[in-house]
Amino acid sequence: MFTGTLTADLLLGDVHSLKGKRAVVRPIVAELRRRFAVSAAEVGDQELHRRALVGLATVSGDAGQVADVLDACERLLAERPEVTLLSTHRQLHSDTD
């Protein structure tokens, strides 16, 4: 079994409050969950209104499938016009680690 995690640092566009930030981040997290069946959440920078750290995880019996899902999630984040993807960090673990 393989587990993959992705952490994405996002710069939010025209956001001036934490309420405005939630209005941008919640739909992104919901779409990641719905489209790719991953566990996703805002995991950092909660006090900053123009930055968000989104983390997600997926599990599969095939390392290639994990990589494909993480690639697709990263593409979705990069293509969202309301955010700029600043950086990502990935980890892949197997049950033998």
FENQUIVEN-V751833 format. One record per residue. N is the residue number from 1. RES is the residue in three letters. PHI is phi in whole degrees, 0 to 359 (NA if undefined). PSI is psi as a letter, one per 20 degrees, with the letter a starting at -180 (none if undefined). Layout:
BEGIN
N&RES&PHI&PSI + N&RES&PHI&PSI
END
This chain:
BEGIN
1&MET&NA&q + 2&PHE&237&p + 3&THR&240&p + 4&GLY&237&p + 5&THR&235&q + 6&LEU&223&p + 7&THR&243&p + 8&ALA&240&p + 9&ASP&265&o + 10&LEU&245&p + 11&LEU&256&p + 12&LEU&273&q + 13&GLY&289&c + 14&ASP&280&m + 15&VAL&239&p + 16&HIS&237&j + 17&SER&205&r + 18&LEU&292&h + 19&LYS&296&g + 20&GLY&296&h + 21&LYS&297&g + 22&ARG&300&h + 23&ALA&294&h + 24&VAL&268&g + 25&VAL&285&g + 26&ARG&304&g + 27&PRO&296&h + 28&ILE&293&g + 29&VAL&298&g + 30&ALA&297&g + 31&GLU&293&g + 32&LEU&301&g + 33&ARG&298&g + 34&ARG&291&g + 35&ARG&284&h + 36&PHE&240&j + 37&ALA&52&l + 38&VAL&252&r + 39&SER&272&p + 40&ALA&219&q + 41&ALA&197&q + 42&GLU&283&p + 43&VAL&243&j + 44&GLY&192&r + 45&ASP&59&k + 46&GLN&296&h + 47&GLU&274&i + 48&LEU&262&p + 49&HIS&274&i + 50&ARG&248&j + 51&ARG&233&q + 52&ALA&216&q + 53&LEU&247&o + 54&VAL&251&p + 55&GLY&243&q + 56&LEU&214&q + 57&ALA&218&q + 58&THR&215&q + 59&VAL&228&p + 60&SER&204&r + 61&GLY&279&i + 62&ASP&233&p + 63&ALA&299&h + 64&GLY&296&h + 65&GLN&295&g + 66&VAL&300&g + 67&ALA&298&g + 68&ASP&297&g + 69&VAL&295&g + 70&LEU&296&h + 71&ASP&300&g + 72&ALA&295&h + 73&CYS&295&g + 74&GLU&296&g + 75&ARG&298&g + 76&LEU&302&g + 77&LEU&296&g + 78&ALA&292&h + 79&GLU&271&i + 80&ARG&289&p + 81&PRO&289&h + 82&GLU&274&i + 83&VAL&226&q + 84&THR&245&p + 85&LEU&280&o + 86&LEU&276&g + 87&SER&198&r + 88&THR&224&q + 89&HIS&224&p + 90&ARG&242&q + 91&GLN&220&q + 92&LEU&234&p + 93&HIS&236&q + 94&SER&250&r + 95&ASP&291&i + 96&THR&266&i + 97&ASP&290&none
END
